[in-house]
Amino acid sequence: MIRSRRRLVSLLILALCGGVALVFWLWHVRGRENNGPQPVTARAWRRTFSSTVLATGAVKPQVGAEVRVGARLSGKVERLLANIGDMVKKGQIIAELEKKDLEAVVAQRRAELRTAEAKLSAVKTIRPKEIEKAEADLAQREATAVLTRSEFDREDALWKKGLASAELWDQAKERLSVAEAQLASARKSVELTRTQFTEDMKQATAEVDRAKAAVLNAEVELSYATITAPISGVIGSVSTQEGETVAAGLNAPTFVTIVDLGRLQVDTFVDEVDIGKIAVGQKAVFAVDAFPSREFAGKVKAIYPRAVIQENVVNYDVVVEITNPYEGLLRPEMTASVSIVQDRRENVLAIPAKAIKRSQGKNVVYVVSKDRVEPCEIKVGWKDNQWVEVVSGVEEGQEVLLEEQTSTPGQP
């Protein structure tokens, strides 16, 4: 009996709840039928405005940050010490060519240098002794000439006094002439020996210099067989394999490509309509598809003067320098969506652009106030994508309609 009563009470409670729900639903439906669909509104709020130029570009290595390393000599690749993705330091050996013939040339040039140096040493040692000998001979000839001169003067004095015969005078005269001729010859010999020493020194020194240059040239040629990294970076590509024979012609064969991932930039293409707004030093932000939720900061570094025309569309290459850390994240050729910031204004009163209607050449919005909607003329300023600055006509916090208003609520 008690159980039957409890069941009856439960059924009554369920019926009462269902009735209340039915009444609420009917009231809500009738209210919507009487009032019509609720208008979509937005509130006028203050926000930060920035004028930007949007463009698409790609991450690129800076000038000098990507280097194709090749060989200046022809020959077989004896060792290849690099693979794609390897980190290399500047000066690190990447590959070596076969170089036995080059080493032989270096040895030959060094032997020629030693020969030239020996000749120079001989000139320095022998020629001064020859000069000393010539000078000693000259001194002897000078003494002889002085002696024969005094003998001739004595014979000449006696002959003039009639105390000496003409024959003795002739003999003294002849000895004097011979002595003077030998003296002149000795002087010429000294002069010639000194000149010869100077010329031999010049020639021997030139031979040594030529031999040194030949050794240096051979050593440089030998160094070309060892290929080193000109910059630090990552091996981006390898185009030659160990054991292959390369032929160096007008274009040096490329062994590897090295990219310095710490020296990247963004090359973005700006339409000719917007290029007049771009200036060096302007701030920029960009994102890449690999990290869509992350923004990278930068600034305009350069604007290429020549246009890039693609499908009759004129663009200009604008170089954006990356100013925040990016190593390990960005890689060359990543597509970048770039926003170049023209200007920035804080605390600007704004409403959605679609709330503004044109009426008789004026900008009008419909302000919602309690149960009424009133048109209001406004003065607009900046536009930032879907938002428009309101200079006057609407106050902060007021709600405006976002849809076209055909009839005003509360009015017939």
Secondary structure, DSSP 8 states (H G I E B T S, - for coil): -HHHHHHHHHHHHHHHHHHHHHHHHHHHHHHHHHH-S---EEE-EEEEEEEEEEEEEEEEE-TTSEEEEE-SS-EEEEEE---TT-EE-TT-EEEEE--HHHHHHHHHHHHHHHHHHHHHHHHHHHHHHHHHHHHHHHHHHHHHHHHHHHHHHHHHHHHHHT-S-HHHHHHHHHHHHHHHHHHHHHHHHHHHHHHHHHHHHHHHHHHHHHHHHHHHHHHHHHHTTEEE-SS-EEEEEE---TT-EE--SSS--EEEEEE-TTSEEEEEEEETTTGGG--TT-EEEEEETTEEEEEEEEEEEEEEEEEEEETTEEEEEEEEEE-S--TTT--TT-EEEEEEEEEEEEEEEEEEGGG-EEETTEEEEEEEETTEEEEEE-EEEEEETTEEEEEES--TT-EEESS---S-TT--
